[in-house]
């Protein structure tokens, strides 16, 4: 019974990824026709890079902010 649910979940996830890629490719092709290839590359690569680098950058900024607060608190004490 759980095997069927897992398989259904995997199929739904694969369908979602496929549809997302098709939408991304279609959007890039439309932007390429309207605004040129460099803009299309930026429009296509931008969201992918943001999704990949976003969490890493947010974590790095949070650590930097925490270290800065710690240094201030040690300096003021």
MMTF fields as JSON, N, C-alpha, C and O atoms, coordinates in Angstrom:
{
  "mmtfVersion": "1.0.0",
  "mmtfProducer": "UNKNOWN",
  "numBonds": 307,
  "numAtoms": 308,
  "numGroups": 77,
  "numChains": 1,
  "numModels": 1,
  "chainsPerModel": [1],
  "groupsPerChain": [77],
  "chainIdList": ["A"],
  "bondAtomList": [4, 2, 8, 6, 12, 10, 16, 14, 20, 18, 24, 22, 28, 26, 32, 30, 36, 34, 40, 38, 44, 42, 48, 46, 52, 50, 56, 54, 60, 58, 64, 62, 68, 66, 72, 70, 76, 74, 80, 78, 84, 82, 88, 86, 92, 90, 96, 94, 100, 98, 104, 102, 108, 106, 112, 110, 116, 114, 120, 118, 124, 122, 128, 126, 132, 130, 136, 134, 140, 138, 144, 142, 148, 146, 152, 150, 156, 154, 160, 158, 164, 162, 168, 166, 172, 170, 176, 174, 180, 178, 184, 182, 188, 186, 192, 190, 196, 194, 200, 198, 204, 202, 208, 206, 212, 210, 216, 214, 220, 218, 224, 222, 228, 226, 232, 230, 236, 234, 240, 238, 244, 242, 248, 246, 252, 250, 256, 254, 260, 258, 264, 262, 268, 266, 272, 270, 276, 274, 280, 278, 284, 282, 288, 286, 292, 290, 296, 294, 300, 298, 304, 302],
  "bondOrderList": [1, 1, 1, 1, 1, 1, 1, 1, 1, 1, 1, 1, 1, 1, 1, 1, 1, 1, 1, 1, 1, 1, 1, 1, 1, 1, 1, 1, 1, 1, 1, 1, 1, 1, 1, 1, 1, 1, 1, 1, 1, 1, 1, 1, 1, 1, 1, 1, 1, 1, 1, 1, 1, 1, 1, 1, 1, 1, 1, 1, 1, 1, 1, 1, 1, 1, 1, 1, 1, 1, 1, 1, 1, 1, 1, 1],
  "groupList": [{"groupName": "UNK", "atomNameList": ["N", "CA", "C", "O"], "elementList": ["N", "C", "C", "O"], "formalChargeList": [0, 0, 0, 0], "bondAtomList": [1, 0, 2, 1, 3, 2], "bondOrderList": [1, 1, 2], "singleLetterCode": "X", "chemCompType": "L-PEPTIDE LINKING"}],
  "groupTypeList": [0, 0, 0, 0, 0, 0, 0, 0, 0, 0, 0, 0, 0, 0, 0, 0, 0, 0, 0, 0, 0, 0, 0, 0, 0, 0, 0, 0, 0, 0, 0, 0, 0, 0, 0, 0, 0, 0, 0, 0, 0, 0, 0, 0, 0, 0, 0, 0, 0, 0, 0, 0, 0, 0, 0, 0, 0, 0, 0, 0, 0, 0, 0, 0, 0, 0, 0, 0, 0, 0, 0, 0, 0, 0, 0, 0, 0],
  "groupIdList": [1, 2, 3, 4, 5, 6, 7, 8, 9, 10, 11, 12, 13, 14, 15, 16, 17, 18, 19, 20, 21, 22, 23, 24, 25, 26, 27, 28, 29, 30, 31, 32, 33, 34, 35, 36, 37, 38, 39, 40, 41, 42, 43, 44, 45, 46, 47, 48, 49, 50, 51, 52, 53, 54, 55, 56, 57, 58, 59, 60, 61, 62, 63, 64, 65, 66, 67, 68, 69, 70, 71, 72, 73, 74, 75, 76, 77],
  "secStructList": [7, 2, 2, 2, 2, 2, 2, 2, 2, 2, 2, 2, 2, 2, 2, 2, 2, 2, 2, 2, 2, 2, 2, 2, 2, 2, 2, 2, 2, 2, 2, 2, 2, 2, 2, 7, 2, 2, 2, 2, 2, 2, 2, 2, 2, 2, 2, 2, 2, 2, 2, 2, 2, 2, 2, 2, 2, 2, 2, 2, 2, 2, 2, 2, 2, 2, 2, 2, 2, 2, 2, 2, 2, 2, 2, 2, 7],
  "xCoordList": [0.814, 0.0, 0.864, 0.612, 1.89, 2.75, 3.602, 3.994, 3.887, 4.665, 3.907, 4.508, 2.6, 1.779, 1.786, 1.848, 1.721, 1.748, 3.088, 3.149, 4.165, 5.494, 5.645, 6.207, 5.137, 5.239, 4.398, 4.822, 3.212, 2.371, 3.052, 3.023, 3.662, 4.361, 5.519, 5.715, 6.279, 7.4, 6.917, 7.547, 5.797, 5.255, 4.784, 5.011, 4.128, 3.673, 4.855, 4.82, 5.892, 7.084, 7.776, 8.229, 7.86, 8.466, 7.644, 8.203, 6.319, 5.457, 5.637, 5.676, 5.747, 5.94, 7.266, 7.325, 8.317, 9.621, 9.567, 10.105, 8.923, 8.81, 8.038, 8.459, 6.922, 6.135, 6.91, 6.851, 7.634, 8.439, 9.515, 9.744, 10.167, 11.197, 10.595, 11.175, 9.442, 8.788, 8.39, 8.544, 7.881, 7.535, 8.776, 8.753, 9.851, 11.091, 11.624, 12.002, 11.657, 12.158, 11.268, 11.765, 9.957, 9.039, 9.197, 9.182, 9.349, 9.556, 10.843, 10.878, 11.901, 13.185, 13.086, 13.632, 12.4, 12.235, 11.44, 11.78, 10.387, 9.601, 10.415, 10.378, 11.145, 11.981, 13.063, 13.406, 13.606, 14.627, 14.079, 14.765, 12.86, 12.244, 11.986, 12.16, 11.574, 11.195, 12.387, 12.42, 13.357, 14.385, 15.811, 16.745, 16.007, 17.358, 17.909, 17.373, 18.983, 19.503, 20.149, 20.049, 20.803, 21.46, 20.441, 20.611, 19.384, 18.315, 17.634, 17.284, 17.443, 16.816, 17.681, 17.164, 18.99, 19.873, 19.781, 19.707, 19.786, 19.687, 18.348, 18.288, 17.276, 15.951, 15.845, 15.148, 16.514, 16.465, 17.414, 17.064, 18.599, 19.608, 19.402, 19.789, 18.803, 18.606, 17.843, 18.342, 16.645, 15.899, 16.598, 16.509, 17.288, 17.992, 19.133, 19.307, 19.91, 21.005, 20.489, 21.083, 19.382, 18.813, 18.351, 18.554, 17.737, 17.288, 18.468, 18.396, 19.546, 20.719, 21.548, 21.982, 21.763, 22.642, 21.916, 22.549, 20.614, 19.853, 20.02, 20.403, 19.747, 19.89, 21.319, 21.528, 22.29, 23.691, 24.046, 24.729, 23.575, 23.844, 23.136, 23.714, 21.894, 21.157, 21.846, 21.935, 22.332, 23.027, 24.316, 24.645, 25.036, 26.301, 26.052, 26.793, 25.011, 24.683, 24.253, 24.599, 23.511, 23.078, 24.271, 24.327, 25.217, 26.414, 27.232, 27.734, 27.365, 28.119, 27.474, 28.172, 26.152, 25.445, 25.616, 25.805, 25.552, 25.714, 27.121, 27.287, 28.13, 29.511, 29.696, 30.352, 29.13, 29.247, 28.596, 29.146, 27.413, 26.75, 27.573, 27.669, 28.167, 28.991, 30.216, 30.572, 30.844, 32.014, 31.632, 32.362, 30.49, 30.027, 29.759, 30.132, 29.105, 28.788, 30.058, 30.12, 31.065, 32.329, 33.102, 33.762, 33.023, 33.72, 33.099, 33.814, 31.763, 31.064, 31.138, 30.934, 31.42, 31.432, 32.697, 32.846],
  "yCoordList": [-1.195, 0.0, 1.269, 2.199, 1.294, 2.476, 2.578, 3.672, 1.436, 1.437, 2.185, 2.927, 1.997, 2.697, 4.2, 4.992, 4.582, 6.022, 6.639, 7.739, 5.915, 6.414, 6.549, 7.527, 5.558, 5.603, 6.747, 7.429, 6.963, 8.08, 9.416, 10.331, 9.513, 10.746, 11.007, 12.137, 9.969, 10.105, 10.524, 11.348, 9.949, 10.309, 11.761, 12.478, 12.192, 13.58, 14.545, 15.61, 14.162, 15.01, 15.089, 16.162, 13.981, 13.983, 14.832, 15.558, 14.744, 15.569, 17.053, 17.879, 17.394, 18.792, 19.329, 20.455, 18.538, 18.969, 19.142, 20.109, 18.213, 18.29, 19.534, 20.251, 19.785, 20.982, 22.261, 23.225, 22.264, 23.437, 23.701, 24.845, 22.647, 22.815, 23.28, 24.125, 22.737, 23.175, 24.647, 25.384, 25.067, 26.483, 27.363, 28.432, 26.921, 27.691, 27.803, 28.889, 26.69, 26.718, 27.58, 28.368, 27.431, 28.256, 29.733, 30.564, 30.058, 31.465, 32.022, 33.16, 31.235, 31.683, 31.891, 32.86, 30.999, 31.165, 32.421, 33.144, 32.68, 33.898, 35.162, 36.109, 35.177, 36.335, 36.501, 37.628, 35.406, 35.477, 36.134, 36.931, 35.803, 36.426, 37.914, 38.726, 38.259, 39.643, 40.54, 41.695, 40.031, 40.919, 40.518, 41.246, 39.412, 39.022, 37.903, 37.598, 37.288, 36.098, 36.36, 35.516, 37.495, 37.749, 37.97, 37.486, 38.699, 38.892, 37.568, 37.294, 36.745, 35.442, 34.558, 33.851, 34.6, 33.806, 34.283, 33.47, 35.589, 36.13, 35.765, 35.427, 35.834, 35.505, 34.02, 33.648, 33.179, 31.745, 31.31, 30.475, 31.861, 31.451, 32.125, 31.579, 33.294, 34.03, 33.255, 33.098, 32.765, 32.006, 30.721, 30.326, 30.073, 28.846, 29.154, 28.466, 30.187, 30.573, 31.063, 30.772, 31.809, 32.3, 31.139, 31.162, 30.138, 28.987, 28.192, 27.639, 28.13, 27.366, 28.129, 27.556, 29.413, 30.198, 30.917, 31.328, 31.074, 31.826, 31.334, 32.117, 30.061, 29.571, 29.691, 30.01, 29.437, 29.534, 30.981, 31.232, 31.921, 33.328, 33.803, 34.545, 33.382, 33.778, 33.257, 33.971, 32.017, 31.448, 32.212, 32.489, 32.549, 33.284, 34.668, 35.114, 35.35, 36.667, 36.573, 37.442, 35.541, 35.372, 35.126, 35.671, 34.314, 34.062, 35.34, 35.648, 36.079, 37.336, 38.311, 38.962, 38.411, 39.308, 38.868, 39.708, 37.561, 37.051, 37.307, 37.667, 37.128, 37.387, 38.871, 39.231, 39.727, 41.171, 41.575, 42.384, 41.003, 41.308, 40.8, 41.472, 39.621, 39.065, 39.944, 40.204, 40.39, 41.272, 42.581, 43.071, 43.137, 44.374, 44.145, 44.962, 43.02, 42.762, 42.522, 42.916, 41.884, 41.671, 42.96, 43.174, 43.825, 45.099, 46.022, 46.732, 46.007, 46.883, 46.378, 47.156, 45.109, 44.539, 44.848, 44.434],
  "zCoordList": [0.0, 0.0, 0.0, -0.766, 0.872, 0.908, -0.346, -0.753, -0.958, -2.203, -3.291, -4.068, -3.352, -4.346, -4.101, -5.041, -2.842, -2.511, -2.883, -3.434, -2.573, -2.917, -4.427, -4.92, -5.152, -6.605, -7.162, -8.094, -6.6, -7.04, -6.753, -7.576, -5.575, -5.216, -6.179, -6.626, -6.495, -7.419, -8.811, -9.474, -9.243, -10.553, -10.572, -11.546, -9.491, -9.417, -9.383, -9.999, -8.661, -8.591, -9.949, -10.348, -10.653, -11.985, -12.947, -13.769, -12.847, -13.695, -13.38, -14.293, -12.106, -11.724, -12.257, -12.75, -12.163, -12.669, -14.186, -14.724, -14.866, -16.324, -16.748, -17.655, -16.098, -16.435, -16.13, -16.892, -15.019, -14.686, -15.726, -16.119, -16.165, -17.196, -18.517, -19.2, -18.879, -20.114, -20.047, -21.021, -18.897, -18.733, -18.794, -19.404, -18.169, -18.203, -19.625, -20.065, -20.341, -21.714, -22.604, -23.408, -22.46, -23.246, -22.946, -23.854, -21.671, -21.294, -21.856, -22.324, -21.817, -22.359, -23.865, -24.392, -24.557, -26.004, -26.337, -27.273, -25.577, -25.822, -25.55, -26.337, -24.444, -24.127, -25.179, -25.535, -25.681, -26.717, -27.978, -28.617, -28.329, -29.513, -29.287, -30.195, -28.08, -27.792, -27.465, -27.89, -26.723, -26.182, -26.537, -26.201, -27.189, -27.571, -26.721, -25.655, -27.193, -26.523, -25.165, -24.274, -24.984, -23.7, -22.599, -21.48, -22.915, -21.94, -21.638, -20.49, -22.664, -22.46, -21.56, -20.696, -21.765, -20.908, -19.462, -18.541, -19.264, -17.909, -17.276, -16.094, -18.062, -17.533, -17.205, -16.262, -17.955, -17.681, -16.59, -15.757, -16.585, -15.602, -14.25, -13.217, -14.253, -13.0, -11.939, -10.825, -12.249, -11.232, -10.799, -9.637, -11.722, -11.363, -10.407, -9.401, -10.718, -9.826, -8.49, -7.452, -8.5, -7.249, -6.365, -5.151, -6.967, -6.183, -5.645, -4.547, -6.404, -5.982, -4.946, -3.946, -5.19, -4.319, -3.191, -2.219, -3.301, -2.305, -0.878, -0.009, -0.605, 0.774, 1.299, 2.47, 0.444, 0.855, 1.218, 2.21, 0.403, 0.669, 1.932, 2.725, 2.122, 3.321, 4.581, 5.58, 4.537, 5.684, 5.965, 7.118, 4.913, 5.09, 5.68, 6.556, 5.201, 5.749, 7.207, 8.008, 7.559, 8.948, 9.87, 10.973, 9.424, 10.234, 10.369, 11.45, 9.28, 9.326, 10.312, 11.09, 10.281, 11.188, 12.641, 13.521, 12.901, 14.261, 14.785, 15.95, 13.949, 14.365, 14.656, 15.633, 13.828, 14.056, 15.378, 16.125, 15.665, 16.944, 18.118, 19.144, 17.977, 19.039, 19.295, 20.445, 18.233, 18.387, 19.078, 19.94, 18.697, 19.357, 20.831, 21.673, 21.145, 22.549, 23.367, 24.531, 22.778, 23.488, 23.649, 24.666, 22.641, 22.695, 23.748, 24.455, 23.847, 24.787, 26.222, 27.154, 26.419, 27.772, 28.527, 29.676]
}
